[in-house]
Amino acid sequence: MKWPLFSMIYSMAATVIVGIFMIAALLSGFNEIPHIQIAVAIGILVSIPAGLFFTKKIGNITGNEEGYKV
């Protein structure tokens, strides 16, 4: 797997997904600190498979499936 690509995609995915979950929690009335912390934790966990999925898709597009080589 391409770890530099995964780290970049994970950073972007985590930011977006955590933001979406925080906004959803705030709009639905869960505006206390423990609720926001749970939304952040769930967003971080959900963004791991999303990062893996998109890293593999981009690796297939570029034609380098066997991984990152220096």
WOHUWO-V868891 format. One record per helix or strand of 2 or more residues. SS is the DSSP state (h for helix, s for strand). FROM is the first residue (numbers start at 1). TO is the last residue. If there is no record, write none. Layout:
SS:FROM:TO, SS:FROM:TO
This chain:
h:3:27, h:33:62
